[in-house]
Amino acid sequence: VQLVESGGGLVQPGGSLRLSCAASGFTFSSYPMRWYRQAPGKERELVAAISSAGGNTNYAGSVKGRFTISRDNAKNTVYLQMNSLKPEDTAVYFCFARIGIRDYWGQGTQVTVSS
């Protein structure tokens, strides 16, 4: 199993970024996927989750209405569209999958929101 995030970077407050997570090594379309983030000195927190077919999504209250999680099962990729970014969104963002009893994480991608 491999999860590879991309799309992070430096963006000004109010800006947008789109994160991608390319998955391999498992039947992607059969599993829900999640995005987490971890800011310096803070615990890792769940940002968004999406069901295996993409029909159900959930968001942390702090990002609801600004972030959108989606997936393309033909491309084995899950996305996180982040709009109206705030400095407090600065964190390393991780892709996550639970397959059976095992948890898998990507290496993370840094998102920095600063003027």
N, C-alpha and C positions, 0 to 999 in steps of 0.2 A: 504494500500500500504506500502510495506517495501522494502528498498534497503539496502543491507548489503555488504560493501566493505571488502576486505581482500587482503593480499599479500604485504603490505608495509613493509618497514624495512630500515636498514642501508646497503648501498652498496658503493663500491669504484667507483671513476670516471672511466668511460669506461665499467662498469658492466651493468647487466640486472636485471630487475624485471618484474614479471607478476602480474598485479592487476586483481582481480575478483570482480564482483558485482552480488550478488544473489538477484533476484527480486521476489516478491510475492504480491498477492492481486490484480492483474490486469492481463489482457490478454497480456502478455509480447510480444508476436510475432506481435502484432498490432501497436506497438509504437516505434518510433525512440528513441535512447538512446544517452546520452552524458557523457563524462568525463570532469570535471573541476578541477582546482587546485588553491590553495591559498597559497602563500608564506608569511612569516611574514612581516607585514607592507605593503603588497600589496593587490590590489583588486583581487577578484576571477576572473579567466580567463578560457575561453573555451579551452580545449586541443584537443578534438576529438569528432566526432559525427558519428553515424551510422544509416542507415535507418532501417525500421522495418524488412525487409527481409535480410538485411546485404549486399545488392548489391551496396550501395553507402556509401562512407565514406568521411569525411572532417577533416582536421588537421590544427592546428595553425602552422604558419610558423616556429616557433621556434622548433617544434618537428617533422616536416615533414621529412620523410626519416629515422627517428629513432624510432618512436612509431607506433604501429599498433593496431587499434581498431577492435574487432571482436565480434561475438555473437553466442551463441548456443541456439536457440529457444526451443529446446527439453529440455534443462536444465534451462531455464529461467535465463541465465547468460550472462553478457557482460564482455569482457576482455579488458585490455590495456597492450599490450606487449611493454615494454620500453627497448630499447637497447642503447648502447653508452651513458649512462647516464652522465650528467654533474652536477657540484655543483649547477648550477642555476636551475636545475630541482627539487631541494629540496622544498617540499611543502606538504600540506595536499591535497590529491586527493579525489574528491567527484564524486559519481555516481549521475546522474540526469535523471528524466523523467518528461515530461509534459503530463498530462492526462486530456483532456478536458481543463478547464481553470485553473487547479491547477498544481503547480510545486511541485515535490517531490525530496528530497535530501537524500542521505545516510549520515551516521555519519562521514564519511571520514576515510582515512587511511594515516598515515604519511610515506612519502618517504624522506629519508635523504641520500644525495650523498656527501660523504666525505672520505678523506683518513686518 
